[in-house]
Amino acid sequence: MKTTEIFNKLWKEYTERTPSAQKIYDLFTDKGNIVFNDHVAFRTFDDERVNIEVLATPFIEAGYEEKGDYVFEAKKLYAKHYEHKTDKNAPRVFISQLKTKEFSEDLQKKVSALIDNLSKEDLNPKHLVFKGRLWEQPSYDVYEKLMDESEYAAWLYVNGFCSNHFTVDVNKLETFSTLQEVNTFLKEEGFKMNTSGGEIKGTPEQLLEQSSVLADKIPVDFKEGTKEITSCYYEFAFRYPMKNGELYSGFIASSADKIFESTDMKLQ
């Protein structure tokens, strides 16, 4: 699958579960901007059947290569980011995974059981990023037990394999020159920002500033009944030039750590 096909398919699925992203995209284009995508992020478990390398398969086949890796001690996550070898306008890809062995035996068993029940067809690496939740109807009791240990695990249990967020490349917006201007515009339009760790994560000295709106909430049909749970969110990134004049292309772990919290039900 070509790069444009991959991201068009991902965007379609992402906006279906994240209506606010399409609204924000349209607000930018209505003001005369062409919206470019800085990166797309995915979440998964460290099980070798669904880990980072597995989810990265369609991107590697489309010409991507690994560029950096990151550790999140508090949330017990590991991540890698990928960039296209030749197409500098292609979005970066950021994939994180939960380090399940650092959690309770109960959580480990729950995660293994979810994946054990999937078929080989379900686990096809070429298609996994498009699949969403593959396991049976979720239980709210299981969701709450996972939430006690890891918001990330609980989110993944409900949402499955999908784009956790897309990211607007603020550098390429024509009618905004700073991330602060973008945030002000979004708040004026009624969107709630993720303020965990500050509204803007990162600094010019770190060469990357990021912000995000809080995740949408969607009705989830649990075994115990329907409840509204966070789905996905839209992020905004502004990059600064390095000494060689090129824009910084990596990520800041301490900033990403707070961006992750955009899906946290406690912030809603």
JODALIN-V480818 format. One record per residue. N is the residue number from 0. PHI is phi in whole degrees, 0 to 359 (* if undefined). OMEGA is omega in whole degrees, 0 to 359 (* if undefined). Layout:
{{N | PHI | OMEGA} {N | PHI | OMEGA}}
This chain:
{{0 | * | 180} {1 | 288 | 182} {2 | 306 | 182} {3 | 297 | 178} {4 | 297 | 181} {5 | 301 | 186} {6 | 286 | 174} {7 | 295 | 179} {8 | 293 | 179} {9 | 297 | 181} {10 | 297 | 180} {11 | 300 | 181} {12 | 291 | 181} {13 | 296 | 183} {14 | 287 | 176} {15 | 293 | 179} {16 | 260 | 181} {17 | 224 | 184} {18 | 304 | 181} {19 | 297 | 181} {20 | 296 | 178} {21 | 295 | 178} {22 | 299 | 180} {23 | 293 | 177} {24 | 305 | 181} {25 | 295 | 177} {26 | 298 | 179} {27 | 293 | 182} {28 | 292 | 177} {29 | 297 | 178} {30 | 271 | 175} {31 | 96 | 180} {32 | 266 | 165} {33 | 262 | 186} {34 | 268 | 175} {35 | 258 | 184} {36 | 261 | 180} {37 | 285 | 178} {38 | 199 | 174} {39 | 240 | 183} {40 | 240 | 179} {41 | 226 | 176} {42 | 240 | 177} {43 | 202 | 176} {44 | 258 | 182} {45 | 277 | 176} {46 | 300 | 186} {47 | 298 | 179} {48 | 277 | 184} {49 | 221 | 188} {50 | 286 | 183} {51 | 308 | 184} {52 | 299 | 179} {53 | 293 | 180} {54 | 295 | 182} {55 | 284 | 187} {56 | 310 | 182} {57 | 296 | 180} {58 | 285 | 177} {59 | 300 | 180} {60 | 294 | 180} {61 | 269 | 175} {62 | 109 | 179} {63 | 272 | 174} {64 | 220 | 180} {65 | 291 | 183} {66 | 237 | 182} {67 | 193 | 175} {68 | 226 | 191} {69 | 216 | 178} {70 | 238 | 178} {71 | 241 | 187} {72 | 298 | 185} {73 | 296 | 182} {74 | 272 | 178} {75 | 60 | 180} {76 | 235 | 172} {77 | 228 | 183} {78 | 216 | 174} {79 | 225 | 172} {80 | 237 | 185} {81 | 235 | 176} {82 | 226 | 179} {83 | 289 | 185} {84 | 295 | 186} {85 | 238 | 183} {86 | 271 | 183} {87 | 289 | 178} {88 | 269 | 179} {89 | 290 | 181} {90 | 298 | 170} {91 | 289 | 177} {92 | 236 | 182} {93 | 240 | 182} {94 | 236 | 178} {95 | 246 | 177} {96 | 219 | 178} {97 | 280 | 178} {98 | 276 | 190} {99 | 301 | 183} {100 | 292 | 178} {101 | 268 | 179} {102 | 249 | 183} {103 | 294 | 177} {104 | 297 | 179} {105 | 298 | 179} {106 | 297 | 180} {107 | 302 | 180} {108 | 294 | 179} {109 | 298 | 181} {110 | 294 | 180} {111 | 300 | 181} {112 | 297 | 179} {113 | 301 | 185} {114 | 282 | 178} {115 | 301 | 184} {116 | 276 | 180} {117 | 269 | 180} {118 | 276 | 177} {119 | 298 | 179} {120 | 296 | 177} {121 | 302 | 188} {122 | 270 | 178} {123 | 300 | 184} {124 | 303 | 183} {125 | 289 | 187} {126 | 239 | 189} {127 | 300 | 183} {128 | 295 | 181} {129 | 261 | 195} {130 | 276 | 185} {131 | 70 | 180} {132 | 280 | 183} {133 | 263 | 183} {134 | 278 | 185} {135 | 298 | 179} {136 | 312 | 184} {137 | 288 | 176} {138 | 256 | 179} {139 | 294 | 177} {140 | 297 | 177} {141 | 295 | 179} {142 | 305 | 181} {143 | 293 | 179} {144 | 295 | 177} {145 | 294 | 180} {146 | 300 | 179} {147 | 299 | 182} {148 | 259 | 185} {149 | 203 | 176} {150 | 300 | 180} {151 | 300 | 180} {152 | 295 | 180} {153 | 296 | 179} {154 | 299 | 182} {155 | 295 | 178} {156 | 300 | 182} {157 | 275 | 187} {158 | 265 | 179} {159 | 72 | 186} {160 | 270 | 182} {161 | 200 | 175} {162 | 291 | 179} {163 | 290 | 171} {164 | 199 | 166} {165 | 260 | 185} {166 | 220 | 177} {167 | 287 | 174} {168 | 278 | 185} {169 | 294 | 179} {170 | 302 | 185} {171 | 263 | 175} {172 | 285 | 184} {173 | 274 | 185} {174 | 256 | 176} {175 | 227 | 181} {176 | 246 | 179} {177 | 220 | 176} {178 | 292 | 179} {179 | 299 | 177} {180 | 298 | 178} {181 | 298 | 181} {182 | 300 | 180} {183 | 299 | 179} {184 | 300 | 182} {185 | 295 | 179} {186 | 294 | 178} {187 | 296 | 179} {188 | 272 | 173} {189 | 96 | 180} {190 | 272 | 179} {191 | 266 | 182} {192 | 271 | 171} {193 | 283 | 183} {194 | 257 | 178} {195 | 296 | 183} {196 | 76 | 182} {197 | 100 | 182} {198 | 295 | 175} {199 | 251 | 178} {200 | 263 | 181} {201 | 94 | 184} {202 | 223 | 175} {203 | 303 | 180} {204 | 295 | 177} {205 | 277 | 175} {206 | 73 | 178} {207 | 211 | 173} {208 | 243 | 181} {209 | 224 | 171} {210 | 213 | 179} {211 | 202 | 171} {212 | 276 | 176} {213 | 291 | 182} {214 | 299 | 171} {215 | 294 | 172} {216 | 245 | 181} {217 | 233 | 178} {218 | 289 | 178} {219 | 244 | 182} {220 | 274 | 177} {221 | 280 | 176} {222 | 301 | 182} {223 | 272 | 182} {224 | 131 | 183} {225 | 273 | 176} {226 | 222 | 178} {227 | 273 | 183} {228 | 229 | 180} {229 | 296 | 174} {230 | 254 | 185} {231 | 236 | 184} {232 | 216 | 180} {233 | 248 | 181} {234 | 245 | 182} {235 | 222 | 185} {236 | 231 | 175} {237 | 237 | 184} {238 | 250 | 181} {239 | 250 | 181} {240 | 287 | 173} {241 | 278 | 182} {242 | 298 | 180} {243 | 277 | 178} {244 | 93 | 179} {245 | 278 | 179} {246 | 292 | 175} {247 | 302 | 187} {248 | 242 | 183} {249 | 267 | 182} {250 | 225 | 179} {251 | 251 | 186} {252 | 303 | 183} {253 | 294 | 178} {254 | 283 | 180} {255 | 300 | 179} {256 | 304 | 180} {257 | 279 | 177} {258 | 297 | 178} {259 | 309 | 187} {260 | 286 | 177} {261 | 299 | 179} {262 | 266 | 186} {263 | 291 | 180} {264 | 301 | 181} {265 | 292 | 182} {266 | 270 | 185} {267 | 290 | *}}
